[in-house]
Amino acid sequence: MPSRSQISARYSRTTLGSKKTFEYACVGAGVATNILFFVGLLAGSMMPPLAPAHTAEEVVSHYKRHLTGIRVLATLVLWSGPLYVMWTAVCSSQMKRIPGVPHAVTATQLASGALGAVGFYAPAILFATTAYRPERPPEITMALNDLSWIFTVFGFTPVVTQNVAFGWAILADLRPKPLFPRWLGWMNVILPFGLSPGMGLHFVHHGPIAWNGWVTFWLGFVWFGGLTGANIMYLILAIGNDMERDAVEEVVVEDVTKRNC
């Protein structure tokens, strides 16, 4: 009967045993997070978002007209939450390859990403709850819709600390051939603060910083998609260029196999 170390050595040679395989899957989860969120909003006819200035009757009318689509929205966005956790995990995994990055930086990125996933998971549950009983009094439906959108757009701060930590790690890489380009680090440190105007969305019902405004929603949407897209591209390159780790793993596997033959 093969020993545990022999089984481990053989498994590490398989596709499922490769670290790269799961890390690529985690990057794919980051892509899926954005796609599911966007498609979910389209399915529920929530793109553009319902205006906060809508009356209770207008909100109820929208939910009744697009009831099935909003329920589909809730289902799709629900999956964005755990997929975002996977995306966060691969970011932390690659950050650990950078020499000298304090553990606190990696931990901040990981914890912030886990908290940021709530920004997908909770709104999905709230939209599902709002659409569950469309016959409710209009004021209750309106309150639940307000809660759904405020949770969706207002809860962005964990993503700021997550990206700042990721950017910090990139900028801390002073090697001649860094794992990520320095400009990507500056993007992750600076761009998230462009979401700051959205912190005032609960003061207004109209204008650029309302939850459907061009500053709060549209610039935020473009920023999140663009920055995530850049990070995805360079994470794929970083995983693919991890030749040193592959070489070390190969030596370890060969050594374990020989000792147990």
Rosetta silent file (secondary structure, phi, psi, omega in degrees, C-alpha in Angstrom):
SEQUENCE: MPSRSQISARYSRTTLGSKKTFEYACVGAGVATNILFFVGLLAGSMMPPLAPAHTAEEVVSHYKRHLTGIRVLATLVLWSGPLYVMWTAVCSSQMKRIPGVPHAVTATQLASGALGAVGFYAPAILFATTAYRPERPPEITMALNDLSWIFTVFGFTPVVTQNVAFGWAILADLRPKPLFPRWLGWMNVILPFGLSPGMGLHFVHHGPIAWNGWVTFWLGFVWFGGLTGANIMYLILAIGNDMERDAVEEVVVEDVTKRNC
SCORE:     score description
SCORE:     0.000 S_00000001
   1 L     0.000  130.012 -179.225    0.000    0.000    0.000 S_00000001
   2 L   -65.871  145.989  179.125    1.480    3.399   -0.932 S_00000001
   3 L   -75.262  169.624  179.143    2.372    5.715    1.925 S_00000001
   4 H   -61.098  -40.180 -179.214    0.731    9.059    2.530 S_00000001
   5 H   -66.167  -34.992  177.370    3.765   10.893    1.144 S_00000001
   6 H   -67.091  -42.606  177.974    3.660    8.788   -2.033 S_00000001
   7 H   -62.012  -42.303  179.672   -0.029    9.544   -2.521 S_00000001
   8 H   -63.375  -41.527 -179.552    0.657   13.237   -1.919 S_00000001
   9 H   -64.408  -41.960  178.947    3.511   13.217   -4.413 S_00000001
  10 H   -67.275  -41.367 -178.397    1.383   11.547   -7.073 S_00000001
  11 H   -63.200  -37.283 -177.849   -1.560   13.845   -6.432 S_00000001
  12 H   -66.779  -17.045  177.033    0.607   16.950   -6.782 S_00000001
  13 H   -83.597  -16.364 -178.243    1.422   15.834  -10.326 S_00000001
  14 L   -79.233  166.795  178.733   -2.249   15.783  -11.328 S_00000001
  15 L   -61.885  -44.535 -179.061   -4.186   18.742  -12.684 S_00000001
  16 L   -68.990  -26.730 -179.575   -6.283   19.011   -9.519 S_00000001
  17 L   -80.394  -12.273 -179.260   -3.169   18.747   -7.366 S_00000001
  18 L   -75.120  133.826  177.115   -1.481   21.685   -9.068 S_00000001
  19 H   -63.832  -34.810 -178.915   -1.576   24.969   -7.164 S_00000001
  20 H   -61.531  -37.511 -176.405   -1.833   26.786  -10.458 S_00000001
  21 H   -58.806  -49.788 -178.253   -5.069   25.022  -11.349 S_00000001
  22 H   -70.687  -34.274  178.806   -6.979   26.303   -8.344 S_00000001
  23 H   -66.026  -39.768  173.976   -5.380   29.740   -8.578 S_00000001
  24 H   -62.583  -38.264  177.729   -6.510   30.047  -12.193 S_00000001
  25 H   -62.940  -37.801  178.499   -9.961   28.955  -11.030 S_00000001
  26 H   -67.174  -38.187  175.080   -9.906   31.725   -8.430 S_00000001
  27 H   -64.154  -41.745  175.892   -9.009   34.281  -11.094 S_00000001
  28 H   -60.373  -33.617  176.902  -11.889   32.931  -13.157 S_00000001
  29 H   -64.645  -34.733  176.188  -14.102   33.448  -10.114 S_00000001
  30 H   -64.292  -39.879  176.139  -13.117   37.122  -10.168 S_00000001
  31 H   -63.933  -45.719 -178.034  -14.254   37.345  -13.782 S_00000001
  32 H   -63.452  -34.400  178.230  -17.492   35.524  -12.943 S_00000001
  33 H   -55.926  -49.597 -178.861  -18.172   37.889  -10.034 S_00000001
  34 H   -66.942  -41.576 -178.406  -18.339   40.875  -12.367 S_00000001
  35 H   -65.017  -46.243 -178.374  -20.292   39.049  -15.070 S_00000001
  36 H   -63.863  -39.333  179.735  -22.928   37.694  -12.679 S_00000001
  37 H   -64.835  -46.600 -178.605  -23.382   41.081  -11.034 S_00000001
  38 H   -65.767  -47.596 -179.808  -23.769   42.884  -14.367 S_00000001
  39 H   -64.356  -36.629  178.090  -26.041   40.251  -15.922 S_00000001
  40 H   -61.541  -44.206  177.882  -28.098   40.147  -12.727 S_00000001
  41 H   -62.899  -40.237  177.662  -28.752   43.886  -12.870 S_00000001
  42 H   -64.507  -41.718 -178.429  -29.742   43.591  -16.514 S_00000001
  43 H   -61.771  -36.075 -179.510  -32.051   40.659  -15.772 S_00000001
  44 L   -89.694    8.899 -176.362  -33.862   42.666  -13.115 S_00000001
  45 L    53.318   40.260  179.144  -34.071   45.782  -15.301 S_00000001
  46 L  -107.848   21.639  179.213  -31.976   47.521  -12.647 S_00000001
  47 L  -128.616   99.084    6.578  -29.485   48.960  -15.130 S_00000001
  48 L   -73.978  164.028 -178.615  -29.682   51.902  -14.658 S_00000001
  49 L   -64.415  156.610  171.178  -30.746   51.603  -11.015 S_00000001
  50 L   -59.162  135.124 -178.352  -34.157   52.661   -9.817 S_00000001
  51 L   -70.014  137.372  177.021  -33.963   56.350   -8.931 S_00000001
  52 L   -64.322  -16.578  179.177  -34.073   57.118   -5.196 S_00000001
  53 L   -83.417   -3.935  178.817  -36.550   59.890   -6.025 S_00000001
  54 L   -61.178  146.792  174.143  -39.155   57.364   -7.212 S_00000001
  55 L   -76.523  166.288  178.634  -42.408   57.264   -5.274 S_00000001
  56 H   -59.420  -39.135 -179.626  -43.469   54.115   -3.442 S_00000001
  57 H   -65.690  -38.137  178.801  -46.027   53.399   -6.158 S_00000001
  58 H   -67.293  -38.871  178.334  -43.383   53.673   -8.902 S_00000001
  59 H   -64.092  -47.744  179.590  -41.084   51.301   -7.026 S_00000001
  60 H   -61.000  -41.710  179.417  -43.858   48.738   -6.535 S_00000001
  61 H   -59.834  -41.420  179.109  -44.846   49.032  -10.193 S_00000001
  62 H   -64.170  -45.232 -179.162  -41.278   48.263  -11.281 S_00000001
  63 H   -63.342  -39.392 -179.856  -41.054   45.211   -9.028 S_00000001
  64 H   -68.980  -37.006 -179.786  -44.382   43.851  -10.278 S_00000001
  65 H   -71.107  -31.962 -174.001  -43.436   44.366  -13.938 S_00000001
  66 L  -120.719   35.476 -172.852  -40.020   42.752  -13.554 S_00000001
  67 H   -59.627  -49.647 -178.968  -40.696   40.289  -10.733 S_00000001
  68 H   -64.133  -42.133  179.318  -39.124   37.223  -12.357 S_00000001
  69 H   -62.301  -38.432  179.599  -36.108   39.198  -13.553 S_00000001
  70 H   -69.042  -34.858  175.601  -35.471   40.604  -10.071 S_00000001
  71 H   -67.566  -36.629  173.904  -35.620   37.104   -8.618 S_00000001
  72 H   -64.728  -42.590  175.920  -33.075   36.015  -11.234 S_00000001
  73 H   -51.727  -49.768 -177.936  -30.982   39.047  -10.244 S_00000001
  74 H   -60.187  -41.290 -179.005  -30.990   37.882   -6.624 S_00000001
  75 H   -66.026  -44.836 -178.295  -29.900   34.363   -7.577 S_00000001
  76 H   -67.383  -46.627 -177.504  -27.038   35.498   -9.822 S_00000001
  77 H   -68.378  -28.483  176.734  -25.699   38.167   -7.472 S_00000001
  78 H   -56.253  -38.624 -179.938  -25.906   35.712   -4.562 S_00000001
  79 H   -75.672  -19.083  178.056  -23.149   33.702   -6.238 S_00000001
  80 H   -62.986  -31.648 -177.922  -20.999   36.782   -6.714 S_00000001
  81 H   -61.001  -61.711  179.619  -20.312   36.829   -2.958 S_00000001
  82 H   -63.987  -31.737  177.273  -18.507   33.476   -2.528 S_00000001
  83 H   -66.413  -33.574  177.222  -16.830   33.856   -5.915 S_00000001
  84 H   -67.072  -31.567  175.608  -15.418   37.190   -4.747 S_00000001
  85 H   -63.492  -42.421  177.592  -13.926   35.374   -1.746 S_00000001
  86 H   -61.848  -42.185  177.185  -12.091   33.041   -4.136 S_00000001
  87 H   -59.739  -43.404  179.024  -10.810   36.054   -6.067 S_00000001
  88 H   -61.830  -39.469 -177.931   -9.575   37.585   -2.821 S_00000001
  89 H   -63.175  -41.185 -179.305   -7.779   34.368   -1.898 S_00000001
  90 H   -70.609  -31.534  174.348   -5.707   34.269   -5.096 S_00000001
  91 H   -61.231  -45.704  179.246   -4.711   37.908   -4.591 S_00000001
  92 H   -64.124  -39.496  179.911   -3.393   37.020   -1.127 S_00000001
  93 H   -59.966  -43.746 -179.775   -1.630   33.942   -2.482 S_00000001
  94 H   -74.677  -32.069  176.100    0.310   35.986   -5.031 S_00000001
  95 H   -60.423  -33.909 -178.678    1.025   38.778   -2.533 S_00000001
  96 L   -68.027  -16.298  177.736    2.854   36.222   -0.375 S_00000001
  97 L   -77.992  -13.114 -178.308    5.348   35.692   -3.198 S_00000001
  98 L   -85.984  120.350 -177.220    6.616   39.254   -2.792 S_00000001
  99 L   -63.788  140.056  172.404    9.590   39.327   -0.383 S_00000001
 100 L    81.923    1.713  178.233    9.303   41.518    2.687 S_00000001
 101 L   -75.181  121.025 -179.691    5.553   42.168    2.558 S_00000001
 102 L   -59.308  147.796  178.959    4.332   42.281    6.183 S_00000001
 103 H   -59.369  -32.995 -178.870    1.757   39.688    7.152 S_00000001
 104 H   -60.990  -32.942  179.862   -0.568   42.511    8.207 S_00000001
 105 H   -68.045  -47.261  178.486   -0.757   43.725    4.597 S_00000001
 106 H   -64.157  -40.610  179.853   -1.781   40.313    3.269 S_00000001
 107 H   -65.119  -37.332  177.993   -4.194   39.825    6.166 S_00000001
 108 H   -63.499  -43.574  178.390   -5.779   43.217    5.498 S_00000001
 109 H   -61.823  -44.568 -176.636   -6.347   42.319    1.854 S_00000001
 110 H   -67.456  -46.749 -178.638   -7.838   38.944    2.752 S_00000001
 111 H   -67.685  -39.395  179.221  -10.100   40.202    5.539 S_00000001
 112 H   -65.058  -39.690  178.102  -11.238   43.225    3.531 S_00000001
 113 H   -65.009  -39.375  177.350  -12.100   41.018    0.567 S_00000001
 114 H   -63.636  -40.456  177.422  -14.119   38.678    2.779 S_00000001
 115 H   -69.404  -37.849  178.584  -16.001   41.667    4.162 S_00000001
 116 H   -63.332  -28.342  178.270  -16.397   43.113    0.671 S_00000001
 117 H   -62.661  -26.760  177.121  -18.087   39.889   -0.427 S_00000001
 118 H   -62.529  -28.181  178.317  -20.953   40.823    1.891 S_00000001
 119 H   -65.586  -16.245  171.837  -21.547   43.734   -0.490 S_00000001
 120 H   -98.060  -44.705 -171.999  -22.684   41.155   -3.054 S_00000001
 121 H   -66.874  -48.791 -176.519  -24.232   38.558   -0.780 S_00000001
 122 H   -65.491  -46.487  177.447  -26.398   40.810    1.381 S_00000001
 123 H   -58.670  -34.842  178.133  -27.981   42.855   -1.456 S_00000001
 124 H   -60.235  -44.068  178.706  -28.913   39.595   -3.195 S_00000001
 125 H   -66.090  -38.613 -179.547  -30.829   38.497   -0.108 S_00000001
 126 H   -68.093  -42.538  176.511  -32.427   41.924    0.223 S_00000001
 127 H   -63.194  -39.461  178.373  -33.563   42.017   -3.413 S_00000001
 128 H   -63.395  -41.013  179.129  -34.948   38.490   -3.002 S_00000001
 129 H   -65.147  -42.237 -179.571  -36.831   39.554    0.123 S_00000001
 130 H   -62.198  -40.424 -177.389  -38.232   42.648   -1.583 S_00000001
 131 H   -84.041   -6.134 -174.009  -39.497   40.615   -4.541 S_00000001
 132 H   -69.708  -39.280 -179.957  -40.818   37.770   -2.398 S_00000001
 133 L  -129.070   82.222 -177.862  -44.141   39.434   -1.507 S_00000001
 134 L   -67.031  -11.670 -179.591  -44.983   42.112   -4.098 S_00000001
 135 L   -84.951    2.246  177.955  -48.431   42.538   -2.522 S_00000001
 136 L   -58.160  164.003  170.366  -46.935   44.225    0.561 S_00000001
 137 L   -57.804  139.416 -175.796  -47.882   47.828    1.375 S_00000001
 138 H   -54.051  -35.189 -177.500  -45.938   50.101   -1.026 S_00000001
 139 H   -65.213  -34.831  178.893  -44.063   51.832    1.814 S_00000001
 140 H   -70.337  -44.109  177.274  -42.557   48.526    2.965 S_00000001
 141 H   -60.298  -40.533  179.336  -41.461   47.604   -0.563 S_00000001
 142 H   -64.520  -42.109  179.353  -39.938   51.055   -0.957 S_00000001
 143 H   -63.612  -42.353  178.448  -38.035   50.733    2.332 S_00000001
 144 H   -66.530  -37.447  176.566  -36.670   47.325    1.342 S_00000001
 145 H   -64.726  -42.317  175.837  -35.673   48.668   -2.079 S_00000001
 146 H   -57.436  -46.687 -178.706  -33.873   51.575   -0.397 S_00000001
 147 H   -62.830  -40.361 -179.927  -32.038   49.124    1.838 S_00000001
 148 H   -61.255  -46.801 -176.595  -31.116   46.933   -1.134 S_00000001
 149 H   -74.814  -38.087  178.145  -29.606   49.788   -3.137 S_00000001
 150 H   -64.656  -39.752  177.493  -27.891   51.506   -0.233 S_00000001
 151 H   -65.104  -37.795 -178.602  -26.286   48.198    0.730 S_00000001
 152 H   -66.506  -44.983 -170.305  -25.226   47.630   -2.888 S_00000001
 153 H   -98.469  -33.208 -172.557  -23.638   51.031   -3.513 S_00000001
 154 H   -80.703  -25.837 -174.055  -22.791   52.411   -0.070 S_00000001
 155 L   -86.872   48.183 -174.480  -20.864   49.423    1.265 S_00000001
 156 L   -93.095  -11.131 -170.927  -17.747   49.959   -0.830 S_00000001
 157 H   -60.789  -35.650  176.619  -15.219   50.808    1.887 S_00000001
 158 H   -60.976  -32.021  179.220  -13.880   47.238    2.381 S_00000001
 159 H   -68.167  -30.786  177.236  -12.982   47.178   -1.325 S_00000001
 160 H   -64.432  -52.175 -178.950  -10.944   50.361   -0.802 S_00000001
 161 H   -65.479  -32.546  177.601   -8.814   48.846    1.971 S_00000001
 162 H   -62.996  -48.867 -178.391   -8.523   45.620   -0.005 S_00000001
 163 H   -70.814  -35.135  177.033   -7.127   47.338   -3.090 S_00000001
 164 H   -63.075  -41.905  178.427   -4.893   49.655   -1.087 S_00000001
 165 H   -64.503  -41.110  178.188   -3.343   46.622    0.635 S_00000001
 166 H   -63.833  -44.369  178.017   -2.855   44.882   -2.714 S_00000001
 167 H   -64.301  -38.363  178.329   -1.284   48.018   -4.176 S_00000001
 168 H   -58.919  -45.340  179.895    0.927   48.442   -1.103 S_00000001
 169 H   -62.605  -40.906  179.373    2.325   44.946   -1.604 S_00000001
 170 H   -62.418  -44.470 -178.577    3.014   45.638   -5.284 S_00000001
 171 H   -70.432  -21.372  179.005    4.864   48.875   -4.480 S_00000001
 172 L   -78.704   -9.320 -179.175    6.891   47.081   -1.788 S_00000001
 173 L   -83.176  101.281 -175.655    8.402   44.792   -4.435 S_00000001
 174 L  -100.272   11.882  179.424   11.793   46.402   -5.100 S_00000001
 175 L   -68.422  154.857  178.452   13.297   43.536   -7.087 S_00000001
 176 L   -56.868  -35.335  176.671   14.695   44.263  -10.571 S_00000001
 177 L  -119.081   84.171 -177.512   11.898   42.118  -12.012 S_00000001
 178 L   -66.497  159.277 -179.293    8.888   42.715   -9.761 S_00000001
 179 L   -66.182  -38.151  179.067    5.940   40.345   -9.766 S_00000001
 180 L  -127.512  151.202  176.739    3.558   43.131  -10.837 S_00000001
 181 L   -66.504  145.784 -176.325    4.242   46.466  -12.599 S_00000001
 182 H   -64.423  -32.575 -179.906    4.503   49.422  -10.244 S_00000001
 183 H   -61.960  -30.424  177.068    1.855   51.396  -12.103 S_00000001
 184 H   -67.325  -35.334  176.121   -0.642   48.680  -11.155 S_00000001
 185 H   -63.549  -44.829  178.792    0.263   49.251   -7.527 S_00000001
 186 H   -64.811  -37.093  176.686   -0.386   52.978   -7.813 S_00000001
 187 H   -59.190  -44.370 -178.083   -3.703   52.289   -9.536 S_00000001
 188 H   -70.114  -27.685  179.759   -4.801   50.093   -6.641 S_00000001
 189 H   -81.267  -38.944 -171.045   -3.719   52.655   -4.056 S_00000001
 190 H   -92.749  -49.323 -171.478   -5.162   55.787   -5.692 S_00000001
 191 H   -57.930  -38.552 -177.990   -8.214   54.867   -7.776 S_00000001
 192 H   -56.792  -28.119 -178.869  -10.377   53.400   -4.980 S_00000001
 193 H   -72.125   -9.905  173.153  -10.573   56.793   -3.292 S_00000001
 194 H   -66.694  -13.254  177.189  -12.471   58.013   -6.344 S_00000001
 195 H   -82.836   -7.288 -173.910  -15.465   56.285   -4.778 S_00000001
 196 H   -53.959  -38.192  178.943  -15.423   58.673   -1.815 S_00000001
 197 H   -56.338  -26.901  179.241  -18.243   60.939   -3.108 S_00000001
 198 H   -64.686  -13.229  177.999  -20.556   57.951   -2.762 S_00000001
 199 H   -68.697  -10.969  178.944  -20.256   58.297    0.996 S_00000001
 200 H  -104.047   12.186 -174.664  -22.802   61.102    0.703 S_00000001
 201 H   -63.981  -25.825 -178.204  -25.486   59.174   -1.181 S_00000001
 202 H   -81.709    2.004  176.422  -27.730   58.980    1.887 S_00000001
 203 H   -94.681  -15.494 -171.043  -27.944   62.786    1.995 S_00000001
 204 L  -133.110  160.280  173.134  -29.565   63.202   -1.432 S_00000001
 205 L  -115.229   -9.981 -178.110  -32.265   61.804   -3.704 S_00000001
 206 L  -135.044  166.080  169.589  -31.058   63.472   -6.914 S_00000001
 207 L    95.190 -177.394 -171.470  -27.797   64.404   -8.606 S_00000001
 208 L   -67.786  -23.555 -178.983  -24.377   62.898   -9.269 S_00000001
 209 L  -102.763    5.883  170.235  -23.828   61.406   -5.806 S_00000001
 210 L   -64.671  165.016 -174.840  -27.250   59.753   -5.496 S_00000001
 211 L   -64.367  -17.915  174.776  -27.049   55.964   -5.658 S_00000001
 212 L  -106.666   11.524 -175.921  -27.914   56.117   -9.366 S_00000001
 213 L   -74.395  162.089 -176.269  -25.762   59.201  -10.030 S_00000001
 214 H   -69.562  -26.049  177.724  -22.971   59.375  -12.582 S_00000001
 215 H   -80.951  -53.736 -174.167  -20.323   59.823   -9.879 S_00000001
 216 H   -68.652  -49.353 -174.324  -21.504   57.292   -7.325 S_00000001
 217 H   -91.978  -55.322 -170.171  -22.809   54.533   -9.583 S_00000001
 218 H   -71.232  -45.329  176.098  -21.467   54.929  -13.109 S_00000001
 219 H   -65.698  -38.741  177.290  -17.911   56.022  -12.302 S_00000001
 220 H   -62.595  -40.461  179.190  -17.833   53.455   -9.517 S_00000001
 221 H   -63.537  -45.843  179.594  -19.032   50.764  -11.902 S_00000001
 222 H   -66.283  -42.507  179.671  -16.375   51.662  -14.485 S_00000001
 223 H   -60.670  -50.981 -176.478  -13.669   51.929  -11.825 S_00000001
 224 H   -61.382  -45.369  179.906  -14.452   48.572  -10.240 S_00000001
 225 H   -66.087  -42.467 -178.590  -14.684   46.793  -13.582 S_00000001
 226 H   -67.703  -46.361 -178.969  -11.581   48.448  -15.035 S_00000001
 227 H   -67.643  -41.530  177.409   -9.336   47.975  -12.015 S_00000001
 228 H   -62.941  -38.789  178.140  -10.496   44.406  -11.493 S_00000001
 229 H   -61.900  -42.976  177.986   -9.856   43.715  -15.180 S_00000001
 230 H   -64.561  -43.140  178.936   -6.278   45.015  -14.926 S_00000001
 231 H   -63.425  -39.929  178.595   -5.658   42.991  -11.768 S_00000001
 232 H   -60.217  -46.855 -177.440   -7.069   39.869  -13.417 S_00000001
 233 H   -59.773  -45.959 -176.403   -4.750   40.215  -16.418 S_00000001
 234 H   -79.247  -22.932  171.955   -1.600   40.607  -14.324 S_00000001
 235 H   -69.171  -39.417  176.492   -2.601   37.893  -11.859 S_00000001
 236 H   -60.633  -43.477  178.299   -2.906   35.479  -14.780 S_00000001
 237 H   -64.846  -40.547 -179.145    0.584   36.500  -15.919 S_00000001
 238 H   -64.658  -43.093  178.852    1.965   36.178  -12.386 S_00000001
 239 H   -65.403  -43.047 -178.690    0.557   32.678  -11.944 S_00000001
 240 H   -67.046  -28.914 -178.039    1.775   31.609  -15.378 S_00000001
 241 L   -94.008   13.176 -177.316    5.289   32.949  -14.782 S_00000001
 242 L   -81.571   61.494 -175.879    5.706   31.207  -11.448 S_00000001
 243 H   -71.766  -35.538 -177.564    8.513   29.046  -12.803 S_00000001
 244 H   -64.142  -43.073  179.661   10.574   29.067   -9.619 S_00000001
 245 H   -64.198  -40.250  178.639    7.728   27.640   -7.556 S_00000001
 246 H   -61.184  -42.405 -178.507    7.118   24.966  -10.178 S_00000001
 247 H   -64.087  -43.040  179.688   10.790   23.988  -10.136 S_00000001
 248 H   -63.906  -44.674  179.898   10.872   23.714   -6.345 S_00000001
 249 H   -61.826  -38.828 -179.152    7.671   21.651   -6.285 S_00000001
 250 H   -64.767  -41.843  178.774    9.066   19.330   -8.951 S_00000001
 251 H   -63.605  -43.639 -179.755   12.246   18.733   -6.944 S_00000001
 252 H   -62.438  -44.244 -179.902   10.245   18.031   -3.789 S_00000001
 253 H   -62.357  -45.968 -179.928    7.972   15.590   -5.603 S_00000001
 254 H   -61.786  -41.516 -178.113   10.915   13.763   -7.172 S_00000001
 255 H   -65.150  -45.184 -179.872   12.700   13.586   -3.814 S_00000001
 256 H   -63.959  -41.388 -179.120    9.661   12.237   -1.983 S_00000001
 257 H   -63.446  -43.760 -178.839    8.998    9.697   -4.723 S_00000001
 258 H   -65.629  -40.477 -177.927   12.575    8.407   -4.704 S_00000001
 259 H   -66.388  -26.128 -175.026   12.685    8.084   -0.904 S_00000001
 260 H  -104.108    3.571  177.872    9.505    6.013   -0.889 S_00000001
 261 L   -76.081    0.000    0.000   10.240    3.737   -3.832 S_00000001
